[in-house]
Amino acid sequence: MYSTFHGLEIGKRAILSQQTALSTTGQNIANANTKGYTRQEAVLSAAIPLASPSPNNGTIPMQMGTGVEVSEFRRIREGYLDSQFRSEQQQAGYWETKASALSQLEDVFNELSGTGLSTSLIKFWQGLQELAKQPESLSARVVVTADGKAVADNLNQLYSGIANAENSMEAQLKSDETEINAAASEIASLNLQISKNIGSGQQPNDLLDRRDLLLDNLSKLVDIEVKQGDNGQVNVLVGGEKLVNGNSASEVSIDTVKGGLLVSGKLVQLSGGEVKGLLETHGYADTDGKMVGRIPELRANLDLLAVTIAESINGIHASNEARNLDDIRARSTDPNAALDQLNFFVDKDDPSQPPKNAGNMIVNPKLLDNPNKVAAAISDNIGDGSNALKMSDLFTDKINIGGNNTTIGDFYQTVIGQLATEVQSAQQSSDDSSMMMTMVDNQRQSVSGVSIDEEMTNMIRYQQAYNAAARYVSAVNGLLDTLINGI
């Protein structure tokens, strides 16, 4: 036989269990838009039954139900989809960052504005053409020096713009380094808390959600591998090296010289993530010590262009045949008077030398101060503009630039054209990888995310079960009232 109040106990358990299930539904609805939240379910199970002897079977025990209880708060999560999402996010983070970094470099060249280097080169060429036609004109000489200064200024700005982009990427890498270390440290701390909770029989669902969110964020920065450990802990590996091992985290730094991630002092080469995209654009030294990457390549091509322009113009402007107006006037009285033989483009740190790179290229201050010293002639004739014509021909004639037989303008167009192609390709890859990541995330959300429609259905279901349990308690109460007060 069972207790007189057995029915009340069953009713009480039913009410409490349905109320708990309803609260879990409310928790899901409340966090429907919370990033990283995983849908939970109150799992209802039959309570442990009681052994009850019966007059019909002597002393053989029979089992009598004792109602319902919440056996666990199940976290609806699919590990395979998590792993697939993080894999796709590594690629999405890589291409998104690379496309953004390359676009930043493309903006430096600013060729669509009409004030870029291409425009200034054309104006300089046109100025030399006009000087060749009227070499005795002071205004034509002023225009040539001004146009030459515009070319040098554009090269200076491009050099400075690339340096600024490089500094910006270094700052972003430093920020990523801090974020990786903070995430690794917090994951290790969560591992410890989770293992303690699981060890004491609790379900740390909120802690697990926080850890999964950190792992998702970390996968965007670097390519990670997550392996399950003991008591609910996880180990996180980067390039085979343990970033998180149980409740301990390794110190991480980003090496912009060698182009990798230092995990506890050991260099790890990355295969995906935002950091890899930044490093490839920023540049680093390969095993032979040669700088590779998009910024070093652009800087090298820009320096090559600047030095080529300077050497070509200077080679004609400062040749033994070159004559400026001061030379011609001096030789009108003394045929053996020394020639100025001034370089047109010089180094800003040492104007006696040609420029060593695009950042140091300037027009010779002596020419800016006295345009008469622009060597437009070859003969001692004041109306001779053949030297200016030779300099203008440099922009249309093919010359050797870095082993390629091309014109100055074509070389520059090749440099910016290749960059534009890379930007377009990276953007397309970014769009494709983002689409794949979104598709996997949608699959994951269909499992782990909160569906308001589904929760509303559950809410009604648990509400009706709660009402039925309350009616059952009322019925049992009536029986007890009859039993106690009616007899």
Buried (B, 14 or more C-beta within 10 A) or exposed (E): EEEEEBBBBBBBBBBBBBBBBBEBBEBBBEBEEEEBBBBBBBEBEEBEEBEEEEEEEEEEEEEBEBBBBBEEBBBEBBEEBBBBBBBBBBBBBBBBBBBBBBBBBBEBBBBEEEEBBBBBBEBBBBBBBBBBEBBBBEEBBBBBBBBBBBBBBBBBBBBEBBBEBBEBBBEBBEEBBEBBBEBBBBBBBBBBBBBBBBEEEEBBBBBBBBBBBBBBBBBBBBBBBBEEBEEBBBBBBBBEBBBBBBBEBBEBBBBBEBBBBBBEEEEBEBEBBBBBBBBBBBBBBEEEEEBEBBBBBBBEBBBBBBBBBBBBBBBBBBBEBBBBBBBBBBBEEEEEBEBBBBBBBBBBEEBEEBBBBBBBBBBBEEBBEBBBBBBBBBEBEBEBBBBBBBBBBBBEEEBEBEEEEBBBBEBBBBBBEBBBEBBBBBBEBBBEBBEBBEEBBEBBBEBBBBBEEEBEEBBEBBBEBBEBBBEBBEEBEEEBEEEEEEE
